[in-house]
Amino acid sequence: MTQAAAPYVLGRAVDDGLRTGVMSALVTWSGVLLGLWVLRSLSGVLAHRVDVANWLRACLGTIHLMGDTVATKGESVRRTIATGEVVATVASDSPRIGEVYAFVGRFLGGLVAYVAVAVILLNASATLGLAVLLGIPVVAGILALIVKPLQARQSEHREQNGRLTVLGSDTVSGLRILRGIGGEEAFTARYRAQSQRVREAGVRVAGTQSLLDMMQTLLPGLFLAGVLWYGARLAIAGDIEPGQLVAFYGYAAFLTTPLNDATQGVQILTRARIATARVLTVLRTTPAVSESASTTPLPTEPSDLVDPTSGLRVEPGRLVALVAADPDETAAIATRLGRFEDASELPSPTYGGVPLTTAPLAEVRRRIVVSEATPSIFTGVLASELDVRDSGDRSRIEAAVRVADAGDVLDSLPGGLDGAVAEKGRTLSGGQRQRVSLARALLTDAEVLVMIEPTSAVDAHTEARIASRLRPAREGRTTVVVTASPLVLDRVDEVVLVVDGKVATRGAHHDLMHDAELAARGDLVGARARAAMAYRRVVSRSVDDYAPAETPGTPPPTAPPTPTTGTTTPAGGAR
């Protein structure tokens, strides 16, 4: 408003100065004009701070909302949207949405000033006032014709840039594999081609944007020249005072600022609309798990964990192993026990008779922890990344590292537990990442811990050490391990064989192997014999998979002795 009042004050100063000379009236108006510009300077600083604050709040608010959504719907988001696309949405689209909130204040201020100037102009001269007020919308309409193709090209550029981000993310995360198969050149060529598409789309955006920028300068300039010419003719004819002509020119020049703001606002809204569509794609992802309207608390005491679909029952405090010829079958049971998905038509697992789908989700996550087969290692200080529940107990962290036999990880990181883990643990081997993941799972101290193939990437000697330490580390708490490794199976309380998704038999590893020997000799028949033979086939295959290859012409190497009695097959690493 201070800027809108300046042309009126300047016009009065000119008219009074021409009538009375350098007198008190001119000095007064000059002082008022100086005061307006001082006020304008101060309000400009405040307005800029408010605009930036609004932008930051909206931008960070969108990022926080995206973060919460990804954290709660993570698996669903990953299945429907590429990781690179989510990253691009957070990095590029959140600032675009924030621009709208930064612009709203200026837009509303310009709108109020436009109405105020309209009243002043029409009171001073109806013809010149109409010329100024009608000319601005005409200029804005012409500029709007350029905005529509700009919007389409910006949308195309955003789409191509999102694809480039996804391709780059996939290439970087799989670089080690690409080098192994010699695929760097092929993926580099793909990235180069997509990068060129992004560049071409960007050039098209820049071409349209440059035309819009030119017209934003040319059309208001032509408009001001027309206003000045028409106003000068009115002044010569005596229809308006010279000061009024100066005021009209000032108003016309001032109104170009709301015009530029309006044009800029259309561009901001266009970019924000595209960005909002991307953000809503993530936010509208249907969560695999959601909180029920009415919940039933889980029993306070450790209880039986039951999966009705497979017939599995795990008693509290027991260390149980799940074995199947198809690892996906046991992995499916493990994920059901962790309540990873509510939409399944299968009956919900229960804990102490309470269906997990009706229990408070936070309580399920706190008391039942599932450690998946593919470990995800996060960037940060190793101690903090291991201690995800922030116990702050250094001795517990060191004990978990020892159980997971991850001491070599501490040796490989400068600073040990205080060392920094690189992105996705890329500086660690597959076995090291798996053992770090195991230590992290143990540190949750969960009432029920379900681990899927926790030793599949380690050698037999390391696996034997982990297996011997796991039982005392989890003493008194329920533990379920999905594995087919005899080294681990020999250390658990009970082994459960799953066939076609159902529990086929259960018992100690030694007893099941003994039954298999009896069945092989014909001393045991029936369903029990068939289940025992199926169990031996799974376990023997696990051992054979990790038997060292023989070199022609040399005797076979000596295998490490297996702690399993009743079988002569050497124990190997997990599958």
C-alpha positions in Angstrom: 0.0 0.0 0.0 2.9 2.4 0.6 4.0 1.9 -3.0 0.5 2.5 -4.2 0.2 5.7 -2.3 3.5 7.1 -3.7 2.2 8.2 -7.1 -0.7 10.2 -5.4 1.8 12.0 -3.1 4.2 12.7 -6.0 1.3 14.1 -8.1 0.2 16.4 -5.3 3.8 17.5 -4.8 4.2 18.4 -8.5 0.9 20.3 -8.6 1.5 22.2 -5.4 5.1 22.9 -6.4 4.0 24.4 -9.8 1.4 26.6 -8.1 3.3 27.8 -5.1 7.0 27.1 -5.8 9.3 25.8 -3.1 7.0 26.5 -0.2 5.8 24.6 2.8 3.3 22.5 0.7 6.1 21.1 -1.5 8.3 20.4 1.5 5.5 18.7 3.3 4.7 16.4 0.4 8.4 15.7 -0.1 8.6 14.7 3.6 5.5 12.5 3.2 7.1 10.8 0.2 10.3 10.2 2.0 8.4 8.7 4.9 6.5 6.4 2.6 9.7 5.1 1.1 11.3 4.6 4.5 8.2 2.7 5.5 8.3 0.8 2.3 11.9 -0.3 3.0 11.1 -1.6 6.4 7.9 -3.3 5.3 9.9 -4.9 2.4 12.3 -6.4 4.8 9.5 -7.8 6.9 7.6 -9.0 3.9 10.6 -10.9 2.6 11.2 -12.5 6.0 7.5 -13.6 6.1 7.7 -14.9 2.5 10.8 -17.0 3.3 9.3 -18.3 6.5 6.1 -19.3 4.7 8.2 -21.1 2.1 10.2 -22.9 4.6 7.3 -24.0 6.7 5.4 -25.3 3.7 8.4 -27.0 2.2 9.5 -28.6 5.4 5.9 -29.5 6.3 5.6 -31.3 3.0 8.9 -33.1 3.5 7.9 -34.2 7.0 4.5 -35.4 5.7 6.3 -37.4 3.0 8.7 -38.8 5.6 5.9 -39.9 7.9 4.1 -41.4 5.0 7.1 -43.4 3.7 7.9 -44.5 7.3 4.4 -45.8 7.9 3.6 -47.1 4.4 7.1 -48.0 3.4 6.5 -51.4 1.9 3.4 -50.2 0.0 5.2 -47.1 -1.3 8.2 -49.2 -2.4 5.9 -51.6 -4.3 4.1 -48.8 -6.2 6.6 -46.0 -6.6 10.3 -46.2 -7.6 12.7 -45.1 -4.8 14.3 -42.5 -7.2 10.9 -41.0 -7.9 10.2 -40.6 -4.1 13.6 -38.9 -3.7 12.9 -36.6 -6.6 9.5 -35.8 -5.1 11.0 -34.8 -1.8 13.9 -32.9 -3.3 12.2 -31.1 -6.2 8.5 -31.0 -5.6 8.4 -29.9 -2.0 10.1 -26.5 -2.8 7.6 -26.0 -5.6 4.7 -26.3 -3.2 6.4 -24.0 -0.7 6.6 -21.3 -3.4 2.8 -21.0 -3.4 2.7 -20.1 0.3 5.5 -17.6 -0.2 3.6 -16.0 -3.1 0.1 -15.8 -1.5 1.0 -12.8 0.6 2.3 -10.8 -2.3 -0.7 -11.8 -4.4 -3.2 -10.6 -1.8 -1.3 -7.4 -1.2 -1.2 -6.7 -4.9 -5.0 -7.4 -5.2 -5.8 -4.9 -2.4 -3.6 -2.3 -4.0 -5.1 -2.8 -7.4 -8.6 -2.2 -6.0 -7.4 0.9 -4.1 -5.7 2.3 -7.3 -8.8 1.6 -9.3 -10.9 3.8 -7.1 -8.3 6.7 -7.1 -8.0 6.6 -10.9 -11.7 6.5 -11.7 -12.3 9.5 -9.3 -9.5 11.5 -11.0 -10.3 10.8 -14.7 -12.8 8.3 -15.9 -11.3 7.9 -19.4 -7.7 7.6 -18.3 -8.7 5.4 -15.3 -10.5 3.0 -17.6 -7.6 2.9 -20.0 -5.2 1.9 -17.2 -7.5 -0.5 -15.5 -8.7 -2.3 -18.7 -5.2 -2.3 -20.2 -3.7 -4.4 -17.4 -6.1 -7.4 -17.9 -5.5 -7.3 -21.6 -1.7 -7.5 -21.1 -2.3 -10.3 -18.5 -4.5 -12.2 -21.0 -1.8 -12.1 -23.7 0.8 -13.4 -21.2 -1.6 -16.2 -20.1 -1.6 -17.5 -23.7 2.1 -18.3 -23.3 1.8 -19.9 -19.9 -0.3 -22.8 -21.1 2.4 -24.3 -23.4 4.9 -23.5 -20.7 2.9 -25.6 -18.3 2.9 -28.6 -20.6 6.6 -28.4 -21.2 7.4 -28.1 -17.5 5.3 -31.2 -16.9 7.2 -33.1 -19.5 10.5 -31.9 -18.1 9.5 -33.0 -14.6 8.5 -36.4 -15.9 11.8 -36.9 -17.8 13.8 -35.7 -14.8 12.0 -38.1 -12.5 12.9 -41.0 -14.9 16.5 -39.9 -14.9 16.6 -39.8 -11.1 15.2 -43.4 -10.9 17.7 -44.6 -13.5 20.6 -43.0 -11.7 19.5 -44.3 -8.3 19.2 -47.9 -9.7 22.5 -47.7 -11.5 24.4 -46.4 -8.5 22.9 -48.9 -6.1 23.6 -51.8 -8.5 27.1 -50.5 -9.6 28.9 -53.4 -8.0 26.7 -55.9 -9.8 27.0 -54.1 -13.1 30.8 -54.2 -12.8 30.6 -57.9 -12.1 28.6 -58.7 -15.3 30.3 -56.0 -17.4 27.1 -54.0 -17.8 28.5 -50.5 -17.0 28.6 -49.4 -20.7 25.0 -50.4 -21.4 23.7 -48.6 -18.3 25.9 -45.6 -18.9 24.5 -45.4 -22.5 20.9 -45.6 -21.0 21.7 -42.8 -18.5 23.3 -40.7 -21.3 20.2 -41.1 -23.5 17.8 -40.2 -20.7 20.0 -37.3 -19.7 19.7 -36.0 -23.3 16.0 -36.3 -23.1 16.0 -34.2 -19.9 18.3 -31.6 -21.6 16.0 -31.4 -24.6 12.9 -31.0 -22.5 14.8 -28.3 -20.4 15.7 -26.5 -23.6 12.0 -26.5 -24.7 11.0 -25.1 -21.3 13.8 -22.5 -21.4 12.6 -21.4 -24.9 9.0 -20.8 -23.8 10.2 -19.3 -20.5 12.4 -16.8 -22.4 9.5 -15.8 -24.6 7.4 -15.2 -21.5 10.1 -13.2 -19.9 10.4 -11.0 -23.0 6.7 -10.4 -23.2 6.6 -9.6 -19.5 9.0 -6.7 -20.2 7.8 -5.7 -23.7 4.0 -5.5 -23.1 4.1 -3.5 -19.8 6.6 -1.1 -21.5 4.3 -0.6 -24.5 1.4 -0.2 -22.1 3.2 2.5 -20.1 4.2 4.3 -23.3 0.5 4.3 -24.4 -0.6 5.6 -21.0 2.0 8.4 -21.1 1.0 9.4 -24.6 -2.7 9.5 -23.9 -2.2 11.3 -20.6 0.0 13.9 -22.2 -2.7 14.7 -24.7 -5.2 15.1 -21.9 -2.8 17.4 -20.0 -2.2 19.5 -23.1 -6.0 19.8 -23.6 -6.3 20.9 -20.0 -8.4 17.9 -18.9 -6.0 16.9 -16.2 -3.3 18.7 -14.2 0.5 17.9 -14.8 0.7 16.4 -11.4 -2.2 14.1 -12.2 -0.3 13.0 -15.3 2.7 12.1 -13.2 0.4 10.3 -10.7 -1.3 8.3 -13.6 2.1 7.3 -14.9 3.2 6.2 -11.5 0.0 4.2 -11.0 0.4 2.6 -14.4 4.0 1.7 -13.5 2.9 0.4 -10.1 0.2 -1.8 -11.6 2.8 -3.6 -13.7 4.1 -5.1 -10.4 0.8 -6.9 -9.6 0.8 -7.9 -13.3 4.2 -9.5 -13.1 3.2 -11.1 -9.8 0.1 -12.5 -11.4 2.1 -13.9 -14.3 4.7 -15.3 -11.9 1.8 -16.7 -9.8 0.4 -18.6 -12.8 3.9 -20.2 -13.3 4.2 -21.0 -9.6 0.7 -22.5 -9.5 1.5 -24.5 -12.6 4.7 -26.0 -11.1 2.9 -26.5 -7.8 0.1 -28.3 -9.4 2.5 -30.7 -11.1 4.4 -31.1 -7.8 1.2 -31.7 -5.8 0.1 -34.5 -8.1 3.5 -36.2 -7.5 3.2 -35.7 -3.7 -0.4 -37.0 -3.6 0.7 -40.1 -5.5 2.8 -41.0 -2.5 0.4 -39.8 0.1 -2.5 -41.7 -1.4 -0.6 -45.0 -1.4 -2.8 -47.5 0.4 -0.9 -48.7 3.5 -0.4 -52.4 3.9 -1.0 -52.0 7.6 -3.3 -49.5 9.4 -4.5 -49.0 12.9 -7.9 -50.5 13.6 -10.8 -48.3 14.8 -11.1 -50.4 17.9 -8.1 -52.2 19.2 -7.5 -55.1 21.7 -4.3 -54.9 23.8 -2.0 -57.8 23.7 -1.5 -59.9 26.8 1.0 -58.3 29.2 2.8 -61.6 29.8 4.7 -63.6 27.1 2.2 -65.9 25.3 1.8 -68.4 22.5 2.3 -67.0 19.0 0.0 -68.9 16.6 -0.3 -68.7 12.8 -3.6 -70.4 11.9 -2.8 -70.5 8.2 0.2 -72.8 8.6 -0.7 -74.4 11.9 2.4 -73.0 13.6 2.4 -72.5 17.3 5.4 -71.1 19.1 5.4 -71.3 22.9 6.8 -68.4 24.9 10.6 -68.5 25.6 11.3 -71.1 22.9 13.9 -70.9 20.1 12.2 -72.4 17.1 13.5 -72.9 13.5 11.3 -73.0 10.4 12.4 -75.1 7.5 10.9 -75.6 4.0 12.1 -76.8 0.6 10.7 -73.5 -0.7 12.2 -70.6 1.4 9.3 -68.4 0.3 6.9 -70.5 2.3 8.7 -70.0 5.6 9.4 -66.3 4.8 5.7 -65.8 4.2 4.9 -67.2 7.7 7.6 -65.0 9.2 6.2 -61.8 7.7 2.6 -62.8 8.8 3.9 -63.1 12.3 5.2 -59.5 12.1 1.9 -58.2 10.7 3.4 -56.7 7.6 0.1 -56.7 5.8 -3.6 -56.5 6.9 -5.3 -56.8 3.5 -4.6 -60.6 3.3 -7.6 -62.8 3.2 -5.8 -65.3 5.4 -6.7 -65.4 9.1 -4.5 -63.2 11.3 -1.8 -64.7 13.5 -2.6 -64.4 17.2 -0.6 -63.6 20.3 -2.1 -65.0 23.5 -5.4 -65.5 21.6 -5.5 -61.8 20.4 -5.4 -61.4 16.6 -2.5 -59.2 15.7 -4.7 -57.2 13.2 -6.9 -56.0 16.1 -3.9 -55.1 18.4 -2.5 -51.6 18.6 0.1 -51.4 15.8 2.7 -49.6 18.0 2.5 -52.4 20.5 2.9 -55.1 17.9 6.0 -53.3 16.5 7.4 -52.9 20.0 6.9 -56.5 21.1 7.3 -58.5 17.8 10.3 -57.7 15.6 11.0 -59.2 12.2 14.5 -59.1 10.8 14.3 -59.7 7.0 16.7 -61.6 4.8 17.9 -58.6 2.9 19.6 -56.3 5.4 19.1 -52.5 5.0 22.0 -50.6 6.6 21.6 -46.9 7.1 24.1 -44.1 7.0 25.4 -42.8 10.3 27.4 -43.6 13.4 27.5 -47.4 13.8 26.5 -47.4 17.4 23.5 -45.2 16.7 22.5 -47.3 13.7 22.7 -50.5 15.8 20.9 -49.1 18.9 17.7 -48.2 17.0 15.7 -48.0 20.3 18.2 -45.6 21.9 19.0 -47.6 25.0 22.3 -45.8 25.2 23.9 -48.9 26.9 27.3 -49.3 25.3 27.9 -52.7 27.0 24.6 -54.1 25.4 25.8 -52.9 22.0 29.1 -54.6 22.4 27.4 -57.8 23.6 25.1 -57.8 20.5 28.1 -57.3 18.2 29.8 -60.3 19.9 26.8 -62.5 19.5 26.6 -61.6 15.8 30.3 -62.2 15.5 30.7 -58.7 13.9 34.0 -57.7 15.6 35.6 -57.5 12.2 33.1 -54.7 11.3 34.4 -52.7 14.2 38.0 -53.3 13.0 37.1 -52.2 9.4 35.6 -48.9 10.5 37.9 -46.1 11.7 36.6 -45.4 15.2 34.8 -48.7 15.7 31.4 -48.2 17.1 31.9 -44.5 16.7 32.8 -44.9 13.1 30.6 -43.8 10.3 28.7 -46.3 8.1 28.7 -45.4 4.4 25.5 -45.2 2.4 23.7 -48.5 2.5 26.8 -50.0 4.1 28.5 -50.2 0.7 32.0 -50.4 2.3 30.9 -53.6 4.1 30.8 -57.1 2.6 27.5 -59.0 2.3 28.3 -61.1 5.4 29.3 -58.0 7.4 26.0 -56.2 6.5 24.1 -59.3 7.5 25.9 -59.6 10.9 25.3 -55.9 11.5 21.6 -56.4 10.8 21.6 -59.4 13.2 23.2 -57.3 16.0 20.7 -54.5 15.4 17.8 -57.0 15.7 19.2 -58.5 18.9 19.5 -55.0 20.4 15.8 -54.4 20.1 15.4 -56.9 22.9 12.0 -57.8 21.5 9.7 -60.1 23.3 9.4 -62.0 20.1 12.2 -61.9 17.5 11.6 -63.4 14.0 14.7 -63.7 11.9 14.7 -64.7 8.2 17.9 -66.4 7.0 20.1 -64.4 9.5 23.3 -66.4 8.6 22.9 -67.0 4.8 25.8 -64.9 3.8 28.5 -66.1 6.3 30.9 -69.0 6.2 30.4 -72.2 8.3 32.8 -71.3 11.1 31.2 -67.9 11.6 27.8 -69.5 11.5 28.7 -72.0 14.1 29.9 -69.3 16.5 26.7 -67.3 15.9 24.5 -70.4 16.4 26.2 -71.2 19.7 25.8 -67.7 21.1 22.2 -67.1 19.9 20.5 -69.3 22.5 22.0 -67.7 25.6 21.5 -64.2 24.1 17.8 -64.8 23.7 17.3 -66.9 26.8 13.7 -66.6 28.1 12.4 -64.8 25.1 10.6 -66.2 22.0 12.8 -66.5 18.9 11.8 -67.8 15.5 14.6 -68.4 12.9 13.9 -69.2 9.3 16.9 -71.3 8.1 17.9 -74.6 6.7 21.4 -74.6 8.1 22.2 -77.7 10.2 24.6 -75.6 12.3 21.7 -73.5 13.4 19.1 -76.2 13.5 21.2 -78.3 15.9 21.1 -75.4 18.4 17.4 -74.6 18.5 14.8 -76.0 20.9 12.5 -77.2 18.1 12.5 -77.5 14.3 9.3 -77.1 12.3 9.1 -78.4 8.8 6.7 -76.6 6.5 5.4 -78.3 3.3 3.0 -76.5 1.0 2.6 -73.7 3.5 1.5 -76.1 6.3 3.4 -77.6 9.3 4.3 -81.1 8.3 6.3 -82.2 11.3 8.2 -80.8 14.2 10.9 -82.0 16.7 14.6 -81.7 17.5 17.0 -81.7 14.6 18.7 -84.9 15.9 15.3 -86.7 16.2 14.2 -85.7 12.7 17.5 -86.9 11.2 17.3 -90.1 13.1 13.7 -90.7 11.8 15.0 -90.1 8.3 17.7 -92.8 8.8 15.1 -95.3 10.1 12.8 -94.4 7.1 15.7 -94.9 4.7 16.3 -98.4 6.1 12.6 -99.2 6.0 12.2 -99.3 9.8 9.8 -96.4 9.8 6.9 -95.9 7.5 3.8 -93.6 7.1 3.4 -89.9 7.3 6.1 -89.5 9.9 8.6 -91.3 7.7 7.7 -89.2 4.7 8.0 -86.0 6.7 11.4 -87.0 8.0 12.7 -87.9 4.5 11.5 -84.5 3.3 13.3 -82.8 6.1 16.5 -84.6 5.4 16.3 -83.7 1.7 16.0 -80.0 2.6 18.9 -80.1 5.1 21.1 -82.2 2.9 20.6 -79.9 0.0 21.6 -77.0 2.3 24.8 -78.8 3.1 25.6 -79.8 -0.4 25.1 -76.2 -1.7 28.0 -75.1 0.4 30.3 -78.1 0.0 33.6 -76.9 -1.4 34.2 -77.7 -5.1 36.7 -80.4 -5.8 39.6 -79.9 -8.1 40.1 -82.7 -10.6 43.1 -84.9 -9.7 43.1 -83.8 -6.0 41.5 -85.5 -3.0 38.4 -83.8 -1.7 39.0 -81.3 1.1 38.2 -82.2 4.7 34.9 -80.7 5.7 34.4 -79.1 9.2 32.8 -81.6 11.6 29.1 -81.2 12.1 27.7 -81.1 15.6 24.7 -83.0 14.3 24.6 -86.6 15.4 23.0 -89.3 13.3 24.2 -87.9 9.9 27.5 -88.1 8.2 26.9 -85.1 5.9 29.4 -82.3 6.5 27.8 -79.0 7.8 28.2 -76.0 5.5 27.1 -72.4 5.5 23.5 -71.4 5.3 21.9 -71.1 1.9 
